[in-house]
Amino acid sequence: MTDTAPSTTSLARLARWLGLDRNPLRRRSDRVESSIMAALFAAFLIGAPITVIAVGHLAHAGALRAQHGQQAWHRVPAILLDTAPKGASFMNQSATFTWVRARWTAPDGSVRVGEVPAAAGTRAGSTVHVWAGRTGVVARTPLTATQIVGRVAAAATFAPIALGVLLLSMGALARRLLERRSLTRWEAAWEAIEPQWSHRG
């Protein structure tokens, strides 16, 4: 008896919170709203793990595609043709890197001229090492296994949050529509009864 009583009480409280108890004072709109909320709650419980798996799979596949495309990248030396200007100061801190014209040899052996990222103040003629692909220099570095895991973890973390926000928005919209409908019915009933109540009919 001691073990079953708390669980029974908890179920009763949950039913009352969801509006699924047999309270005769509940309006029909209240029962409809409670049913909608219960359905949305069940949808979250069922959809959250499915969303985590699906979004995690998509994030992993996308990261692998990006990593596969980065296999053509090579780290090459580039000779600066101009001195890298110092970045404009912001909050008393100078920019660390800036883009400057340079010459480098692409992975296919062709000589390219374009802009590369270099430390601010680096003099012309200096050599900097950059990542270059088929289309030119890229500003970022290739994805690592750790970064791929991080992307998948971030996607899997935010997926159920996004699902919860969506379902909460749907619940709020449904509640608003039900309240508006109840108010319309109440106003119509009052317009029919008020003249009789005030003896003006």
Backbone bond lengths (Angstrom), bond angles and torsions (degrees), N, CA, C in turn:
res aa  C-N    CA-C-N  psi(-1)  N-CA   C-N-CA  omega(-1)  CA-C   N-CA-C  phi
1 M - - - 1.458 - - 1.518 111.09 -
2 T 1.319 115.04 -35.42 1.460 118.86 -177.66 1.516 111.22 -67.58
3 D 1.359 117.51 -35.13 1.466 120.95 -177.65 1.512 112.18 -78.63
4 T 1.329 116.94 -35.53 1.467 119.35 -175.35 1.518 112.47 -80.97
5 A 1.326 117.83 -27.56 1.466 119.87 -176.67 1.520 112.59 -63.34
6 P 1.345 120.48 -47.49 1.473 119.38 179.15 1.514 112.54 -62.55
7 S 1.357 116.81 -38.88 1.459 118.72 -179.34 1.518 111.15 -66.91
8 T 1.361 116.02 -38.68 1.464 119.39 177.74 1.521 110.81 -64.58
9 T 1.339 115.89 -41.20 1.466 119.96 178.11 1.519 111.52 -63.73
10 S 1.325 116.10 -40.19 1.472 120.04 179.22 1.517 111.12 -64.47
11 L 1.343 116.66 -41.07 1.465 119.61 178.39 1.522 110.72 -65.21
12 A 1.320 115.74 -37.71 1.475 118.90 179.13 1.521 110.61 -66.25
13 R 1.318 116.39 -41.18 1.466 119.44 178.54 1.525 110.56 -65.09
14 L 1.350 116.37 -40.81 1.465 119.44 178.62 1.522 110.53 -63.27
15 A 1.335 116.71 -43.30 1.471 120.28 178.82 1.516 111.29 -62.75
16 R 1.348 116.34 -39.89 1.462 119.75 178.81 1.529 111.14 -67.60
17 W 1.348 116.38 -38.58 1.467 120.10 179.11 1.517 111.16 -66.60
18 L 1.345 116.17 -36.36 1.461 120.05 178.41 1.522 111.88 -82.63
19 G 1.336 117.14 -7.23 1.457 119.88 -179.79 1.511 113.18 77.71
20 L 1.342 117.47 23.33 1.456 121.13 -177.88 1.523 112.41 -100.34
21 D 1.344 116.91 7.60 1.453 118.66 176.65 1.532 109.48 -78.84
22 R 1.302 116.64 175.59 1.473 121.01 -176.26 1.530 111.44 -99.31
23 N 1.289 115.95 43.19 1.457 120.92 178.92 1.526 108.86 -70.32
24 P 1.340 119.01 117.59 1.483 120.67 -177.39 1.522 113.12 -69.10
25 L 1.346 117.49 -14.81 1.459 120.05 -178.82 1.526 112.62 -81.79
26 R 1.314 116.46 -9.06 1.463 118.86 -179.33 1.527 110.36 -74.11
27 R 1.320 115.62 134.53 1.457 120.67 176.89 1.532 110.36 -76.84
28 R 1.308 115.39 165.61 1.463 119.74 178.36 1.518 110.38 -62.28
29 S 1.348 116.82 -39.43 1.464 120.10 178.55 1.525 111.37 -64.11
30 D 1.361 116.08 -33.07 1.461 119.34 177.33 1.524 110.52 -65.76
31 R 1.339 115.97 -41.19 1.464 119.37 179.27 1.525 111.13 -67.43
32 V 1.340 116.69 -37.62 1.465 119.79 177.31 1.525 110.33 -64.95
33 E 1.322 115.87 -43.53 1.462 120.13 178.70 1.522 110.90 -62.61
34 S 1.330 116.24 -41.83 1.463 119.85 179.05 1.521 111.35 -63.34
35 S 1.336 116.68 -39.80 1.461 120.22 178.27 1.521 111.41 -64.10
36 I 1.339 115.72 -39.63 1.466 119.70 178.84 1.532 110.20 -65.02
37 M 1.334 116.60 -44.18 1.462 120.04 -179.95 1.519 111.27 -63.87
38 A 1.341 116.24 -40.20 1.465 119.39 178.12 1.528 110.72 -64.15
39 A 1.327 116.39 -40.05 1.465 119.98 178.87 1.531 110.75 -65.25
40 L 1.325 117.02 -41.01 1.461 120.14 178.51 1.528 111.28 -66.67
41 F 1.340 116.30 -37.59 1.463 120.44 177.54 1.525 110.33 -64.03
42 A 1.334 116.25 -43.28 1.466 119.94 177.76 1.526 110.91 -65.52
43 A 1.340 115.82 -36.95 1.467 119.40 178.64 1.523 110.91 -63.52
44 F 1.335 116.64 -36.15 1.470 118.86 178.13 1.519 110.87 -69.13
45 L 1.334 116.95 -43.54 1.461 120.18 -179.37 1.527 111.48 -61.91
46 I 1.327 115.91 -37.51 1.468 119.62 -179.79 1.523 110.99 -82.33
47 G 1.336 116.11 -41.08 1.463 119.59 -173.35 1.508 114.92 -79.32
48 A 1.337 118.19 -26.16 1.466 120.48 -176.79 1.531 112.60 -59.08
49 P 1.346 119.17 -53.27 1.471 117.88 179.15 1.519 113.36 -64.75
50 I 1.335 116.61 -34.91 1.465 119.33 177.98 1.523 110.25 -65.73
51 T 1.333 116.17 -41.35 1.464 120.76 178.83 1.519 111.33 -63.83
52 V 1.337 116.40 -41.75 1.466 120.24 179.24 1.525 110.73 -60.14
53 I 1.331 116.14 -45.85 1.467 120.16 -178.88 1.526 110.76 -65.52
54 A 1.344 116.86 -46.35 1.465 120.79 -176.55 1.523 111.41 -65.53
55 V 1.340 116.86 -48.49 1.459 120.22 -178.62 1.521 110.88 -66.73
56 G 1.341 117.37 -38.86 1.456 120.17 176.68 1.524 111.95 -61.67
57 H 1.336 115.91 -40.24 1.468 119.92 177.93 1.523 111.02 -64.78
58 L 1.337 117.08 -43.91 1.463 120.44 179.57 1.531 111.37 -64.41
59 A 1.332 116.62 -40.87 1.462 119.73 179.11 1.518 111.12 -65.26
60 H 1.320 116.48 -40.48 1.469 120.29 179.04 1.522 110.82 -65.69
61 A 1.337 116.84 -43.44 1.461 120.34 179.51 1.526 110.91 -64.09
62 G 1.338 116.82 -41.72 1.462 120.06 178.80 1.516 112.11 -64.54
63 A 1.335 116.68 -40.48 1.461 119.97 179.03 1.523 111.05 -66.25
64 L 1.338 117.07 -38.38 1.464 119.97 178.24 1.526 111.23 -66.27
65 R 1.342 116.79 -37.62 1.467 119.40 176.77 1.522 110.42 -64.27
66 A 1.323 116.66 -42.95 1.466 119.89 178.31 1.523 110.88 -63.15
67 Q 1.327 115.98 -42.13 1.467 119.20 179.46 1.524 111.01 -65.75
68 H 1.330 116.87 -37.42 1.466 120.06 178.30 1.531 110.68 -64.32
69 G 1.340 116.75 -39.70 1.463 119.52 177.96 1.516 112.42 -68.63
70 Q 1.323 117.18 -22.34 1.457 120.99 -179.48 1.526 113.16 -85.20
71 Q 1.319 116.86 -3.22 1.458 119.41 179.16 1.520 112.05 -66.32
72 A 1.333 116.40 -20.54 1.467 119.86 178.07 1.527 111.77 -83.08
73 W 1.313 117.64 -5.07 1.455 119.85 178.98 1.525 110.68 -75.79
74 H 1.330 115.49 144.52 1.466 121.75 176.75 1.526 108.47 -137.16
75 R 1.306 114.77 145.76 1.461 119.33 176.78 1.519 107.95 -86.69
76 V 1.318 115.89 117.45 1.474 120.90 -174.24 1.529 109.86 -125.14
77 P 1.349 116.65 152.82 1.467 119.49 174.98 1.525 110.48 -80.75
78 A 1.311 116.28 139.23 1.461 122.13 177.70 1.525 108.53 -125.78
79 I 1.331 115.94 134.86 1.465 121.76 179.48 1.524 108.44 -97.27
80 L 1.308 116.18 123.48 1.461 120.36 -178.90 1.518 110.46 -70.60
81 L 1.311 116.40 132.19 1.458 121.81 177.08 1.525 111.26 -91.97
82 D 1.299 117.29 -21.09 1.461 122.63 178.10 1.517 108.86 -130.68
83 T 1.314 115.26 160.60 1.459 120.24 174.28 1.531 108.97 -76.89
84 A 1.306 115.15 131.59 1.463 119.38 -179.75 1.522 109.36 -68.82
85 P 1.325 118.39 118.13 1.475 119.74 -179.23 1.513 111.21 -68.29
86 K 1.297 114.66 151.12 1.454 119.43 176.27 1.526 108.82 -74.39
87 G 1.303 115.81 136.11 1.464 120.22 -177.13 1.503 111.25 -68.06
88 A 1.329 115.53 154.00 1.461 120.95 177.39 1.514 109.24 -63.99
89 S 1.319 116.29 135.15 1.463 120.91 -176.55 1.518 109.51 -70.25
90 F 1.307 115.69 143.52 1.460 122.61 177.92 1.517 107.60 -141.81
91 M 1.295 116.42 120.41 1.464 122.28 -176.66 1.530 110.25 54.96
92 N 1.380 115.36 40.78 1.453 122.62 177.51 1.532 112.93 64.14
93 Q 1.328 117.19 21.80 1.460 120.79 177.29 1.517 107.66 -126.68
94 S 1.356 117.01 129.02 1.452 121.30 179.47 1.520 110.13 -84.45
95 A 1.336 115.25 151.00 1.455 119.73 177.77 1.523 109.81 -64.04
96 T 1.328 117.36 139.89 1.461 121.74 -176.98 1.520 110.97 -78.34
97 F 1.324 117.91 -43.46 1.453 122.27 -177.64 1.521 110.59 -124.21
98 T 1.321 114.69 155.99 1.457 121.21 176.28 1.520 107.73 -148.36
99 W 1.321 116.90 162.87 1.464 121.40 -179.37 1.531 109.00 -93.95
100 V 1.336 116.27 135.91 1.470 121.49 -176.67 1.527 108.89 -145.91
101 R 1.340 117.12 151.26 1.467 121.96 -179.13 1.522 110.12 -67.53
102 A 1.344 114.37 139.49 1.462 120.18 -179.17 1.521 109.20 -153.06
103 R 1.328 115.11 168.73 1.469 121.63 177.41 1.524 108.02 -124.02
104 W 1.333 115.46 136.20 1.463 120.13 179.06 1.525 109.46 -149.46
105 T 1.313 115.62 165.03 1.459 122.13 177.54 1.516 108.64 -101.02
106 A 1.328 115.92 120.67 1.459 121.42 -177.49 1.524 110.62 -70.90
107 P 1.331 118.08 164.12 1.469 120.93 178.75 1.526 113.65 -56.64
108 D 1.343 117.47 -26.65 1.470 119.11 179.62 1.528 112.23 -85.06
109 G 1.337 118.46 2.69 1.458 122.17 177.32 1.515 114.72 95.52
110 S 1.320 118.10 -8.57 1.461 120.25 -179.31 1.528 110.35 -81.20
111 V 1.333 114.68 149.05 1.460 120.45 178.95 1.524 108.25 -88.05
112 R 1.308 116.36 129.04 1.457 121.62 -178.05 1.523 109.91 -118.64
113 V 1.325 115.25 152.23 1.460 122.19 173.92 1.526 106.84 -129.52
114 G 1.290 115.13 129.78 1.463 119.85 -179.46 1.515 109.80 -174.74
115 E 1.312 115.46 -166.25 1.456 120.54 -179.01 1.519 110.69 -97.47
116 V 1.333 114.73 139.62 1.460 121.16 178.75 1.530 107.96 -131.49
117 P 1.319 117.08 155.43 1.472 119.05 175.88 1.525 110.33 -77.76
118 A 1.316 115.86 132.79 1.462 121.27 179.22 1.511 108.89 -143.45
119 A 1.314 114.96 155.29 1.459 119.58 178.98 1.518 109.85 -63.42
120 A 1.314 116.46 138.24 1.463 121.34 -179.63 1.520 110.27 -58.34
121 G 1.340 115.00 131.54 1.453 120.26 179.13 1.514 114.58 92.85
122 T 1.353 118.19 -3.04 1.464 120.51 178.61 1.526 109.43 -67.22
123 R 1.328 116.41 131.15 1.465 120.71 -173.43 1.532 112.40 -78.29
124 A 1.331 114.88 154.95 1.465 121.01 175.52 1.521 109.68 -60.71
125 G 1.331 116.98 143.42 1.455 122.44 -177.04 1.511 113.28 92.05
126 S 1.314 117.35 -12.89 1.464 120.78 177.84 1.528 109.78 -73.88
127 T 1.308 115.64 155.28 1.462 121.56 179.57 1.519 109.27 -107.70
128 V 1.313 114.97 128.80 1.460 121.06 174.81 1.518 108.05 -123.24
129 H 1.306 117.08 150.16 1.463 121.46 179.20 1.527 109.55 -101.66
130 V 1.319 114.86 128.31 1.464 121.18 -176.99 1.522 109.33 -131.80
131 W 1.323 115.39 162.43 1.462 121.53 174.14 1.526 108.76 -90.15
132 A 1.311 116.49 128.46 1.466 121.32 -179.06 1.524 109.80 -129.35
133 G 1.325 115.12 143.09 1.457 121.55 177.20 1.514 110.41 -122.07
134 R 1.329 115.96 -160.13 1.465 120.20 -177.88 1.526 111.38 -67.28
135 T 1.310 116.91 -30.71 1.466 120.03 -175.84 1.523 113.17 -97.67
136 G 1.305 118.07 -1.91 1.460 119.97 179.09 1.515 112.21 130.92
137 V 1.317 115.69 -161.22 1.451 121.78 -176.70 1.524 110.20 -77.93
138 V 1.314 115.89 140.92 1.461 121.36 175.58 1.524 108.13 -113.41
139 A 1.329 115.56 145.45 1.462 119.87 -174.54 1.523 112.26 -83.21
140 R 1.325 117.91 -22.62 1.461 119.87 -177.26 1.527 110.75 -101.59
141 T 1.302 115.86 173.59 1.458 122.09 179.33 1.525 109.11 -102.52
142 P 1.336 118.08 157.65 1.471 119.92 179.50 1.527 112.17 -60.14
143 L 1.327 115.09 151.26 1.455 120.29 178.80 1.523 110.57 -67.48
144 T 1.317 115.23 140.97 1.458 121.06 174.59 1.527 109.16 -103.29
145 A 1.337 115.86 167.99 1.465 120.14 178.58 1.524 110.64 -61.14
146 T 1.326 116.58 -37.04 1.462 120.28 178.98 1.519 111.29 -64.54
147 Q 1.333 116.78 -40.54 1.460 120.05 178.92 1.523 111.42 -66.74
148 I 1.326 117.01 -36.55 1.470 120.34 177.55 1.524 110.18 -63.39
149 V 1.331 116.38 -45.12 1.468 120.38 178.03 1.527 109.95 -61.41
150 G 1.334 116.57 -40.33 1.454 119.97 178.75 1.521 112.40 -63.11
151 R 1.329 116.20 -40.84 1.472 119.08 178.96 1.519 110.97 -64.82
152 V 1.317 116.75 -42.97 1.468 120.50 179.74 1.524 110.21 -64.08
153 A 1.337 116.94 -43.02 1.466 120.58 -179.85 1.524 110.93 -63.88
154 A 1.332 116.90 -41.53 1.471 120.15 179.52 1.525 110.62 -64.21
155 A 1.334 116.27 -44.27 1.468 119.46 179.69 1.522 110.98 -63.31
156 A 1.351 116.61 -42.61 1.463 120.16 -179.80 1.520 111.56 -67.35
157 T 1.322 117.71 -28.06 1.463 120.90 179.58 1.518 111.84 -75.13
158 F 1.328 116.38 -43.24 1.469 119.84 -175.55 1.531 112.74 -82.97
159 A 1.335 117.96 -17.26 1.465 120.12 -178.20 1.526 112.25 -60.13
160 P 1.362 120.16 -52.31 1.467 118.32 179.39 1.526 113.29 -66.64
161 I 1.342 116.40 -28.89 1.464 119.07 176.52 1.526 109.91 -64.31
162 A 1.338 116.25 -44.95 1.461 120.24 178.51 1.528 110.80 -63.22
163 L 1.336 116.53 -40.17 1.463 119.72 177.87 1.527 110.63 -63.00
164 G 1.342 116.14 -43.06 1.459 119.64 179.02 1.515 112.34 -62.23
165 V 1.329 117.17 -42.01 1.469 120.78 178.31 1.523 110.30 -62.60
166 L 1.339 116.37 -42.25 1.460 120.13 179.29 1.524 111.41 -62.05
167 L 1.334 116.83 -46.28 1.463 119.94 -178.91 1.530 111.36 -67.55
168 L 1.326 117.12 -37.80 1.466 119.63 176.40 1.524 111.39 -63.50
169 S 1.326 116.35 -38.42 1.464 120.00 177.51 1.523 110.78 -64.64
170 M 1.329 115.89 -41.10 1.460 119.72 177.51 1.529 110.68 -63.86
171 G 1.334 116.94 -41.01 1.455 120.04 178.05 1.522 112.58 -63.99
172 A 1.347 115.78 -41.71 1.463 119.34 178.96 1.523 110.96 -64.66
173 L 1.335 116.70 -39.41 1.462 119.99 178.18 1.521 111.17 -65.08
174 A 1.345 116.26 -43.20 1.462 119.53 179.35 1.523 110.83 -63.12
175 R 1.339 116.58 -41.70 1.467 119.57 178.72 1.523 111.31 -62.77
176 R 1.327 116.07 -41.04 1.471 119.56 -179.85 1.522 110.92 -63.82
177 L 1.335 117.10 -42.44 1.462 120.21 179.57 1.524 111.29 -64.90
178 L 1.343 115.95 -40.35 1.462 119.06 179.22 1.518 111.23 -66.82
179 E 1.325 117.22 -40.13 1.466 120.06 178.11 1.527 110.98 -64.35
180 R 1.330 116.69 -40.47 1.466 119.84 179.07 1.527 110.06 -64.59
181 R 1.346 116.11 -39.85 1.462 119.15 179.71 1.527 110.90 -67.07
182 S 1.338 116.64 -40.22 1.460 119.64 178.68 1.524 111.29 -65.35
183 L 1.334 116.24 -39.56 1.456 119.64 178.57 1.520 111.39 -64.66
184 T 1.330 117.27 -38.92 1.470 120.72 178.22 1.529 110.70 -63.12
185 R 1.339 115.59 -43.23 1.469 118.89 178.82 1.525 111.25 -65.58
186 W 1.331 116.35 -39.54 1.471 119.45 -179.98 1.523 110.44 -64.16
187 E 1.335 117.67 -42.46 1.457 121.17 179.67 1.527 110.73 -64.31
188 A 1.339 116.79 -39.90 1.463 119.34 178.49 1.521 110.90 -65.11
189 A 1.346 116.27 -41.36 1.469 118.93 179.16 1.520 110.93 -66.72
190 W 1.301 117.45 -38.17 1.468 120.53 -179.66 1.525 111.04 -67.66
191 E 1.318 117.51 -38.29 1.459 120.15 177.46 1.519 111.47 -63.44
192 A 1.347 116.76 -30.64 1.462 119.68 179.40 1.522 112.21 -80.29
193 I 1.325 116.81 -32.20 1.474 120.49 -175.11 1.521 112.56 -93.87
194 E 1.322 118.06 -32.29 1.459 121.87 -173.04 1.535 113.29 -57.02
195 P 1.357 121.22 -41.38 1.467 119.14 178.79 1.533 112.53 -62.71
196 Q 1.319 116.81 -36.35 1.453 119.90 179.40 1.520 109.96 -71.27
197 W 1.322 115.30 -38.34 1.476 119.10 -179.38 1.519 112.17 -67.72
198 S 1.328 116.30 -36.52 1.466 119.96 -178.79 1.527 112.43 -92.77
199 H 1.362 116.51 2.90 1.470 122.05 179.18 1.521 112.49 60.52
200 R 1.329 115.40 33.51 1.462 119.52 178.45 1.527 110.12 -104.97
201 G 1.328 117.92 -6.10 1.452 120.56 -178.07 1.515 112.36 -79.23
